[in-house]
Amino acid sequence: MPPPSDIVKVAIEWPGANAQLLEIDQKRPLASIIKEVCDGWSLPNPEYYTLRYADGPQLYITEQTRSDIKNGTILQLAISPSRAARQLMERTQSSNMETRLDAMKELAKLSADVTFATEFINMDGIIVLTRLVESGTKLLSHSNQEIQTYAIALINALFLKAPEDKRQDMANAFAQKHLRSIILNHVIRGNRPIKTEMAHQLYVLQVLTFNLLEERMMTKMDPNDQAQRDIIFELRRIAFDAESDPSNVPGSGTEKRKAMYTKDYKMLGFTNHINPAMDFTQTPPGMLALDNMLYLAKVHQDTYIRIVLENSSREDKHECPFGRSAIELTKMLCEILQVGELPNEGRNDYHPMFFTHDRAFEELFGICIQLLNKTWKEMRATAEDFNKVMQVVREQITRALPSKPNSLDQFKSKLRSLSYSEILRLRQSERMSQDDFQSPPIVELREKIQPEILELIKQQRLNRLCEGSSFRKIGNRRRQERFWYCRLALNHKVLHYGDLDDNPQGEVTFESLQEKIPVADIKAIVTGKDCPHMKEKSALKQNKEVLELAFSILYDPDETLNFIAPNKYEYCIWIDGLSALLGKDMSSELTKSDLDTLLSMEMKLRLLDLENIQIPEAPPPIPKEPSSYDFVYHYG
């Protein structure tokens, strides 16, 4: 007779003690189950403890999530999130540097859990983080920046895992505690160079801060919401002054008032003159565009009035529509800054200027709307040229950002140097340079060099396979994921692999990997949906990201070795390396990118001496034979 569905059999671990095998009745309160476990090990104060998963991210179990526990799950008895947070916060105040660092590492690890992150925030953890970032510049140890790096990593973990209703509270608290300016002055503008890991954490913080705008970006305007419509009316009032309001004129009728509103909304550059609220129903940019416009109108009122009146008074069809431009510009900035997208693991391109202001996005919008207006005039654009102008403005912004200005004013100066005429000059220069690379002699040289570059890439891929990588196993229960390791033998003839207790940080020896596959036995490499482990029912629930990282080795007699790469980079490395082992072409996106980069660099190096020298389309003609060969010297 099968056990009741509300009874699950689990193993519970505690350091230094034998595991307890327990049948958990899901109808019992979690607190009474924890007390029973503590009594089994004679541990006092059961209220100090909780349960969490032993495998994977080690998430805490709550009354809300306990239904996810399955038969055979391995759990751990652990200190409760509130008590763990309090103890770790005390350790961050230690005078011992190693103690501080260990506490920060543990905090960053535990904050991947929503329950812990919420407890930490509720304990004024933000104040602790602020002090840690500040104190990082006052310590004499070589690891000053390491403390700061872990502090910012912890902020990022909290942003990622905090409940939705807490994220904006966190952002407000950070602003109130001036954490942004502390990071700017004590880290970005500090006396020490920014290390790679710190640069990555600053990039992540930048992305997560901009992601707070996602909700407004994806919120449509409700044309029937009077409060929202009042914002549009406020834009009109600021631009044209309240004295022009027809409601202030005695005897003015409804029709006359509507006619004046329509005229004013047309002058403001809205697409829908009668009901401009309809312009904000597209997402993105949704209500974020209206927020930007109101910020400009209130904080930079002179700039706002100048842009609106300058264009509304023109009668030559060259007026730049402020409303439409502001909406499209907001959408463009969201695309450029990737608002709403998760941070990329391999990037560290933060921008110092975004840490110089609490309303950096709105300030950036203010600078760029002035740029748009200036470019519009330089192009002598009309309504038909709107998309062309937006393309030029996008190019101006994306060309200015890589210079990493230290302030918004420096960014503004960089944009001034990228006028429309300068953009045309740059385009022409790049086009000419590109044309040179299409001439027959250059194409011939390129074809000659390409096999050398491909061989170089191939050797790099095989070397990486010889170093090896760790991969995660996904069973029916994702929280029970395990790790295993795979390496290619130095002679490229055998793949060694084996299970690991956890994700390794150091090198794994061949001796510790018990299983192996001769390369000669490999029949094929399959990817994505073609992989056996992606065809199983349990894999159907896997998200698209996991599907894109899956590949399998098919080998004799009829065996498979299934992989899920930790990221896209490792996926490309292994697909390329395995293809090279089988004598097939390396076709990953990474190979294409590496080939283009290395080939371009090699070409430029070989053509350095030919700078400013025109390369002929055809070789010079072979001269006629001489009338005699008397000038030839004969040996002997």
NORCOR-V792441 format. One record per residue. N is the residue number from 1. PSI is psi in degrees with one decimal (none if undefined). OMEGA is omega in degrees with one decimal (NA if undefined). Layout:
# NORCOR-V792441
n | psi | omega
N | PSI | OMEGA
N | PSI | OMEGA
This chain:
# NORCOR-V792441
n | psi | omega
1 | 123.6 | -177.0
2 | 149.3 | -179.8
3 | 155.5 | 178.1
4 | 150.0 | -176.5
5 | -20.8 | -179.0
6 | 10.6 | 174.7
7 | 124.3 | 177.1
8 | 139.1 | 179.4
9 | 125.2 | -176.0
10 | 166.0 | 170.5
11 | 136.8 | -179.0
12 | 128.5 | -175.6
13 | 154.0 | 172.3
14 | 131.6 | -175.9
15 | 130.3 | 176.2
16 | 6.0 | -179.4
17 | 157.9 | 175.7
18 | 141.9 | -178.6
19 | 146.9 | 175.8
20 | 131.8 | 173.4
21 | 123.1 | -169.3
22 | 145.4 | 170.0
23 | 114.2 | -177.4
24 | 124.6 | 174.1
25 | 111.1 | -175.3
26 | -10.3 | 177.6
27 | -18.4 | 179.7
28 | 148.5 | 175.4
29 | 143.9 | -178.9
30 | -35.2 | -178.7
31 | -38.5 | -179.0
32 | -32.1 | 176.6
33 | -43.5 | 178.9
34 | -39.8 | 178.2
35 | -42.3 | 178.9
36 | -41.6 | 179.5
37 | -45.0 | 179.6
38 | -40.7 | 178.1
39 | -34.0 | 179.8
40 | -28.0 | 177.8
41 | 9.9 | -179.9
42 | 41.5 | 178.5
43 | 124.7 | 179.0
44 | 169.9 | 175.1
45 | 64.2 | -179.5
46 | -19.8 | 178.5
47 | -13.2 | 178.4
48 | -4.9 | -171.2
49 | 164.0 | 174.4
50 | 178.3 | 177.0
51 | 147.2 | 173.7
52 | 164.4 | 179.7
53 | 140.2 | -178.6
54 | -25.2 | -175.1
55 | 166.3 | 174.9
56 | -139.7 | -176.5
57 | 1.4 | 176.6
58 | 53.9 | -178.6
59 | 145.7 | 176.3
60 | 148.7 | 178.6
61 | 129.2 | 178.6
62 | 172.9 | 176.6
63 | -29.8 | -178.2
64 | -28.0 | -173.9
65 | -3.2 | -174.5
66 | -22.2 | -179.6
67 | -15.5 | 179.3
68 | -12.3 | -178.3
69 | 129.8 | -178.5
70 | 162.0 | 175.3
71 | 135.5 | 177.9
72 | 0.1 | -179.6
73 | 140.9 | 175.8
74 | 122.5 | -179.2
75 | 165.9 | 175.4
76 | 142.9 | 166.6
77 | 129.0 | -175.6
78 | 160.0 | 174.5
79 | 139.8 | -176.2
80 | 152.4 | -179.1
81 | -41.6 | -178.2
82 | -42.5 | -179.9
83 | -40.0 | 178.1
84 | -42.2 | 179.6
85 | -42.4 | -178.7
86 | -43.5 | -179.9
87 | -42.7 | -179.1
88 | -35.8 | 177.7
89 | -37.9 | 176.9
90 | -39.5 | -179.5
91 | -27.4 | 177.5
92 | -16.2 | 178.8
93 | -0.2 | -176.6
94 | 148.4 | 176.2
95 | -14.6 | 179.3
96 | 124.0 | -175.3
97 | -42.7 | -178.7
98 | -38.6 | 177.9
99 | -42.7 | 178.3
100 | -47.2 | -177.7
101 | -43.8 | 179.5
102 | -40.0 | 178.9
103 | -40.7 | -179.6
104 | -39.7 | 179.1
105 | -43.6 | -179.6
106 | -39.0 | 177.7
107 | -45.1 | -179.6
108 | -35.8 | 179.9
109 | -47.5 | -176.8
110 | -26.0 | -177.7
111 | -3.7 | 172.4
112 | -10.2 | 178.2
113 | 131.7 | -177.0
114 | -41.7 | -178.4
115 | -47.1 | 179.8
116 | -44.3 | -178.8
117 | -41.8 | 179.7
118 | -43.2 | 178.4
119 | -43.5 | -177.5
120 | -42.4 | 178.8
121 | -42.8 | -178.3
122 | -20.8 | 179.2
123 | 22.0 | -177.8
124 | 37.8 | 178.7
125 | -24.4 | 179.9
126 | -37.9 | 178.4
127 | -41.1 | 178.6
128 | -44.7 | 180.0
129 | -41.4 | 179.4
130 | -44.6 | -179.9
131 | -37.8 | -179.0
132 | -42.3 | 178.9
133 | -40.1 | 178.6
134 | -46.0 | -174.9
135 | -16.5 | -179.0
136 | -28.3 | -178.4
137 | -10.5 | -175.1
138 | -6.2 | -179.6
139 | 149.2 | -177.1
140 | -9.0 | -176.7
141 | 157.1 | 178.4
142 | -18.3 | -175.0
143 | 25.2 | 178.5
144 | -53.1 | -175.0
145 | -23.5 | 179.1
146 | -41.2 | 175.9
147 | -47.9 | -179.4
148 | -40.3 | -179.4
149 | -45.3 | 179.4
150 | -33.4 | 177.7
151 | -44.8 | 179.6
152 | -35.1 | 175.5
153 | -37.0 | 178.6
154 | -40.8 | 175.6
155 | -45.0 | -179.7
156 | -42.3 | 179.3
157 | -39.2 | 178.9
158 | -41.4 | 177.9
159 | -39.6 | -177.1
160 | -35.8 | -171.0
161 | -11.5 | -179.9
162 | 146.8 | 176.1
163 | 154.9 | -176.3
164 | -43.5 | -175.9
165 | -14.2 | -179.6
166 | -21.1 | -172.9
167 | -45.0 | 179.0
168 | -34.3 | 175.4
169 | -40.5 | 177.3
170 | -44.9 | -179.3
171 | -42.6 | 179.2
172 | -40.6 | 179.3
173 | -41.3 | 177.7
174 | -41.1 | 179.7
175 | -43.3 | -178.8
176 | -35.3 | 179.7
177 | 3.6 | 177.8
178 | 32.7 | -178.0
179 | -36.9 | 179.4
180 | -47.3 | -178.4
181 | -29.8 | 176.7
182 | -44.1 | 176.9
183 | -41.2 | 179.9
184 | -49.9 | -172.5
185 | -33.6 | -173.9
186 | -16.7 | -178.5
187 | -64.1 | -175.0
188 | -43.0 | -179.5
189 | 17.7 | 178.2
190 | 177.5 | -176.7
191 | -0.9 | -177.6
192 | 148.2 | 176.9
193 | 146.8 | 179.7
194 | 120.9 | 178.4
195 | 164.9 | -174.6
196 | -45.5 | -177.2
197 | -39.2 | 176.5
198 | -42.1 | 178.9
199 | -40.0 | 178.9
200 | -43.7 | -179.4
201 | -36.1 | 176.4
202 | -39.1 | 176.2
203 | -44.9 | 179.8
204 | -44.1 | 178.7
205 | -39.7 | 177.6
206 | -47.3 | -179.6
207 | -46.4 | -176.8
208 | -32.4 | 177.1
209 | -45.6 | 177.9
210 | -29.0 | 179.9
211 | -15.8 | 174.4
212 | -17.1 | 179.1
213 | -9.0 | -172.8
214 | -40.6 | -177.4
215 | -46.2 | 178.7
216 | -35.6 | 179.6
217 | -32.7 | -177.0
218 | 12.0 | 177.8
219 | 120.7 | 177.4
220 | 150.4 | 174.8
221 | 138.8 | 175.8
222 | 107.1 | -177.0
223 | -17.7 | -179.4
224 | -3.6 | -179.3
225 | 112.1 | -175.1
226 | -36.1 | 180.0
227 | -39.7 | 178.5
228 | -39.4 | 178.6
229 | -28.6 | 178.2
230 | -27.9 | 178.0
231 | -43.0 | 177.2
232 | -41.4 | 178.3
233 | -35.8 | 178.2
234 | -37.9 | 176.1
235 | -41.3 | 178.6
236 | -43.2 | -177.6
237 | -44.8 | -178.6
238 | -38.9 | -177.0
239 | -42.7 | -171.0
240 | 5.3 | 174.5
241 | 140.3 | -177.3
242 | -22.6 | -177.5
243 | -23.1 | -179.9
244 | -1.0 | -178.3
245 | 120.0 | -178.2
246 | -19.3 | 179.1
247 | -17.7 | 178.2
248 | -8.0 | -178.5
249 | 121.2 | -177.9
250 | 136.9 | 174.8
251 | 3.3 | -178.9
252 | 136.4 | -176.9
253 | 169.9 | -179.3
254 | -42.2 | -178.8
255 | -42.2 | -179.8
256 | -39.1 | 179.6
257 | -44.4 | 178.1
258 | -40.4 | -180.0
259 | -40.5 | 179.2
260 | -39.7 | 176.6
261 | -47.0 | -178.9
262 | -42.2 | 179.0
263 | -44.3 | -179.5
264 | -40.3 | -179.9
265 | -31.8 | 175.2
266 | -41.2 | 178.3
267 | -29.9 | 176.9
268 | -11.5 | 174.5
269 | 21.7 | 175.4
270 | 150.5 | 177.8
271 | -42.2 | 177.4
272 | 101.2 | -175.3
273 | -30.6 | -175.3
274 | -43.1 | 179.6
275 | 81.7 | -175.9
276 | -14.6 | 176.8
277 | -28.1 | -179.4
278 | -20.8 | 179.0
279 | -17.1 | -174.8
280 | 22.6 | 179.9
281 | -5.7 | 177.9
282 | 133.6 | 176.6
283 | 137.4 | -14.9
284 | 162.1 | 12.8
285 | -4.3 | 175.5
286 | -140.1 | -176.1
287 | -15.2 | 179.7
288 | -35.4 | 178.5
289 | -42.1 | 179.2
290 | -37.7 | 176.2
291 | -44.1 | 179.7
292 | -43.5 | -178.4
293 | -42.4 | 179.8
294 | -38.9 | 177.6
295 | -45.6 | 178.9
296 | -44.0 | -176.9
297 | -32.5 | -176.7
298 | -42.1 | -175.0
299 | -36.7 | 179.2
300 | 60.1 | -171.0
301 | -40.5 | -179.6
302 | -43.2 | 178.8
303 | -44.3 | -180.0
304 | -50.7 | -177.8
305 | -39.7 | -178.9
306 | -45.9 | -179.1
307 | -46.2 | -177.0
308 | -50.5 | -175.5
309 | -35.0 | 179.9
310 | -36.9 | -178.2
311 | -29.9 | -178.2
312 | -19.5 | -178.5
313 | -4.2 | -178.3
314 | 146.0 | -179.5
315 | 18.5 | -176.2
316 | 18.5 | 178.9
317 | 14.2 | 179.0
318 | 16.1 | -179.8
319 | 141.0 | 178.8
320 | 116.9 | -175.9
321 | 108.7 | -174.9
322 | -49.3 | -176.4
323 | -52.6 | 179.9
324 | -41.8 | -179.8
325 | -43.1 | -178.3
326 | -39.9 | -179.5
327 | -47.7 | -179.3
328 | -34.5 | 178.6
329 | -42.1 | 177.9
330 | -43.9 | 177.8
331 | -42.7 | -179.7
332 | -44.7 | -179.5
333 | -36.6 | 176.6
334 | -37.6 | 178.8
335 | -44.6 | -178.2
336 | -42.6 | -178.0
337 | 1.6 | 175.6
338 | 47.9 | 178.5
339 | 128.6 | 179.3
340 | -9.0 | 179.2
341 | 148.2 | 179.1
342 | 151.7 | 179.6
343 | 148.8 | 177.7
344 | 131.1 | -174.3
345 | -30.6 | -173.9
346 | 4.3 | -174.7
347 | 150.1 | 176.1
348 | 25.7 | -176.0
349 | 71.8 | 173.4
350 | 160.4 | 179.6
351 | 114.7 | -177.7
352 | -34.5 | -174.4
353 | -25.8 | -179.5
354 | -10.5 | 177.4
355 | 4.3 | -176.2
356 | -5.2 | -175.6
357 | 139.4 | 179.1
358 | -22.8 | 178.6
359 | 54.6 | -173.2
360 | -40.0 | -177.5
361 | -44.5 | 179.5
362 | -37.9 | 177.7
363 | -39.7 | 176.7
364 | -42.3 | 176.8
365 | -43.9 | -179.5
366 | -39.9 | 178.2
367 | -43.6 | -174.4
368 | -28.7 | 177.7
369 | -31.7 | 174.2
370 | -39.2 | 176.1
371 | -45.0 | -179.2
372 | -44.7 | 179.9
373 | -40.1 | 179.7
374 | -45.4 | -179.7
375 | -38.4 | 177.5
376 | -45.5 | -179.5
377 | -40.7 | 179.7
378 | -31.8 | -179.9
379 | -4.2 | -176.4
380 | 46.4 | -172.0
381 | 154.5 | 170.9
382 | -178.9 | -177.7
383 | -33.5 | -179.3
384 | -20.2 | -177.3
385 | 8.6 | -172.2
386 | -49.6 | -177.3
387 | -35.2 | 178.0
388 | -41.8 | 178.8
389 | -43.5 | -178.7
390 | -34.5 | 177.4
391 | -41.9 | 179.3
392 | -43.0 | -179.7
393 | -42.3 | 176.6
394 | -42.9 | -179.9
395 | -39.7 | 178.3
396 | -43.8 | -178.4
397 | -46.5 | -176.7
398 | -22.5 | 174.8
399 | -27.1 | -178.3
400 | -34.0 | -174.8
401 | -42.8 | -177.8
402 | -19.4 | 178.4
403 | -8.2 | 176.9
404 | 62.0 | 178.1
405 | 145.7 | -179.1
406 | -15.1 | -179.1
407 | 164.9 | 177.5
408 | -31.6 | 177.5
409 | -39.8 | 177.5
410 | -37.1 | 176.8
411 | -41.8 | 179.1
412 | -40.9 | 178.7
413 | -40.0 | 178.7
414 | -40.0 | 178.5
415 | -36.1 | 179.0
416 | -34.1 | -179.8
417 | -16.3 | 179.4
418 | 61.8 | 179.1
419 | 172.3 | 179.9
420 | -41.4 | 179.4
421 | -35.5 | 178.0
422 | -37.7 | 176.9
423 | -42.5 | 177.9
424 | -41.1 | 179.9
425 | -43.2 | 179.2
426 | -41.8 | 178.4
427 | -44.2 | -178.9
428 | -42.7 | -179.7
429 | -44.6 | -179.7
430 | -35.4 | 178.8
431 | -43.1 | 179.4
432 | -41.6 | 178.9
433 | -39.5 | 178.9
434 | -39.9 | -180.0
435 | -37.5 | 178.8
436 | -36.9 | -177.1
437 | -5.2 | 178.9
438 | -4.6 | -179.1
439 | 147.7 | -175.5
440 | -44.8 | -179.9
441 | -37.2 | -179.2
442 | -40.5 | 178.3
443 | -40.0 | 179.4
444 | -42.7 | 178.5
445 | -40.5 | 180.0
446 | -43.9 | -179.9
447 | -30.5 | 179.4
448 | -36.3 | -177.2
449 | -31.0 | -170.9
450 | -44.6 | 178.9
451 | -34.4 | 178.1
452 | -42.7 | -179.4
453 | -42.6 | 179.2
454 | -38.1 | 177.8
455 | -38.0 | 177.9
456 | -44.2 | 179.2
457 | -41.2 | 179.5
458 | -45.9 | -179.6
459 | -37.3 | 178.2
460 | -42.2 | 179.9
461 | -45.1 | -178.8
462 | -37.3 | 176.3
463 | -39.1 | 178.6
464 | -37.0 | 177.2
465 | -33.6 | 177.6
466 | -30.9 | 174.5
467 | -35.3 | 177.2
468 | 165.7 | 179.8
469 | 156.5 | 174.6
470 | 144.4 | -179.7
471 | 153.7 | 179.3
472 | 145.0 | 174.9
473 | 137.4 | 176.4
474 | 117.5 | 177.4
475 | -158.2 | 178.7
476 | -27.7 | -179.8
477 | 112.7 | -171.3
478 | -27.5 | -176.8
479 | -12.1 | 179.3
480 | 27.0 | -177.3
481 | 142.6 | 178.7
482 | 167.2 | 180.0
483 | 149.7 | 175.2
484 | 165.3 | -171.5
485 | 145.7 | 179.0
486 | 135.2 | 178.9
487 | 147.9 | 173.6
488 | 135.9 | 177.7
489 | 153.0 | -176.8
490 | -24.6 | 177.7
491 | 3.9 | 176.0
492 | 23.8 | -176.5
493 | -15.4 | -175.2
494 | 140.4 | 170.7
495 | 123.1 | 177.8
496 | 137.9 | 178.4
497 | 161.8 | 179.7
498 | 162.3 | -178.4
499 | 153.6 | 176.3
500 | 156.9 | 177.2
501 | -36.7 | 177.9
502 | -177.3 | -177.5
503 | 114.7 | -174.0
504 | 146.9 | 176.0
505 | -29.7 | -178.0
506 | -169.8 | -177.8
507 | 144.0 | 177.2
508 | 129.5 | -177.1
509 | 157.4 | 177.9
510 | -32.6 | -177.0
511 | -29.7 | -178.1
512 | -9.5 | 179.8
513 | 105.8 | -169.2
514 | -26.6 | -175.5
515 | 154.2 | 177.3
516 | 155.0 | 178.2
517 | 121.3 | 174.3
518 | 135.4 | 179.4
519 | -34.1 | -179.7
520 | -22.5 | -179.0
521 | -10.1 | -177.5
522 | 126.3 | -179.1
523 | -38.6 | -176.1
524 | 163.5 | 173.1
525 | 126.9 | 177.7
526 | 154.8 | -175.4
527 | 162.8 | 172.1
528 | -129.8 | -175.2
529 | -18.8 | -179.8
530 | -9.8 | -178.8
531 | 139.1 | 179.0
532 | -40.5 | -177.0
533 | -8.0 | 174.8
534 | -6.1 | 178.9
535 | -12.7 | -179.0
536 | 155.4 | -178.2
537 | -38.0 | -178.4
538 | -21.7 | -178.3
539 | -12.5 | -178.0
540 | -24.9 | -178.8
541 | -6.6 | -178.7
542 | 145.8 | -179.0
543 | 173.0 | -175.7
544 | -35.0 | -178.9
545 | -44.0 | 179.2
546 | -40.9 | 179.8
547 | -38.1 | -178.7
548 | -12.5 | -178.4
549 | 3.2 | -175.7
550 | 138.5 | 171.2
551 | 159.3 | -176.9
552 | 148.1 | 173.2
553 | 123.9 | 174.9
554 | 123.2 | -176.7
555 | 161.9 | -176.7
556 | 147.8 | -2.9
557 | -58.6 | 176.4
558 | 51.9 | -175.5
559 | 160.2 | 176.1
560 | 149.8 | 171.6
561 | 117.4 | -171.5
562 | 135.7 | -177.5
563 | 149.9 | 162.8
564 | 108.1 | -175.2
565 | 148.3 | 179.8
566 | -24.7 | 179.2
567 | 174.4 | -176.4
568 | -34.1 | -179.6
569 | -50.3 | 179.1
570 | -36.0 | 177.4
571 | -49.3 | -179.4
572 | -41.4 | 179.4
573 | -47.5 | -176.3
574 | -39.1 | 177.9
575 | -43.7 | 178.4
576 | -47.5 | -177.2
577 | -44.1 | 179.5
578 | -38.0 | 176.6
579 | -42.6 | 179.2
580 | -39.2 | 178.6
581 | -34.0 | -179.0
582 | 4.4 | 178.7
583 | 20.7 | 179.9
584 | 165.9 | -179.4
585 | 144.1 | 173.7
586 | 114.5 | -171.0
587 | 15.6 | -177.5
588 | 163.9 | 176.7
589 | -35.4 | -179.6
590 | -40.4 | 178.6
591 | -43.7 | 178.7
592 | -43.5 | 179.6
593 | -47.3 | 179.3
594 | -40.6 | -179.4
595 | -46.0 | 179.1
596 | -44.1 | -178.2
597 | -51.4 | -176.7
598 | -37.6 | 179.8
599 | -41.9 | 178.6
600 | -43.2 | 179.2
601 | -44.7 | -178.7
602 | -39.8 | 178.6
603 | -45.4 | -178.9
604 | -38.9 | 178.6
605 | -42.1 | -178.1
606 | -22.5 | -177.7
607 | 9.5 | -178.0
608 | -42.8 | -177.0
609 | -12.3 | -178.3
610 | 13.5 | -178.2
611 | 134.4 | -179.4
612 | 10.0 | 175.4
613 | 125.6 | -177.7
614 | 128.7 | -179.6
615 | 123.0 | -177.8
616 | 151.6 | 179.2
617 | -30.3 | -177.3
618 | 153.4 | 178.4
619 | 155.6 | 179.2
620 | 153.8 | -178.1
621 | 148.7 | 177.6
622 | 126.9 | -178.0
623 | 159.7 | 177.8
624 | 155.7 | 178.5
625 | 144.3 | 178.2
626 | 158.6 | -178.0
627 | -27.0 | 176.8
628 | 162.9 | 179.9
629 | 32.8 | -178.0
630 | -20.1 | -177.4
631 | -5.1 | -178.4
632 | 132.1 | -179.9
633 | 129.3 | -179.4
634 | 129.7 | 178.0
635 | 157.7 | 168.9
636 | none | NA
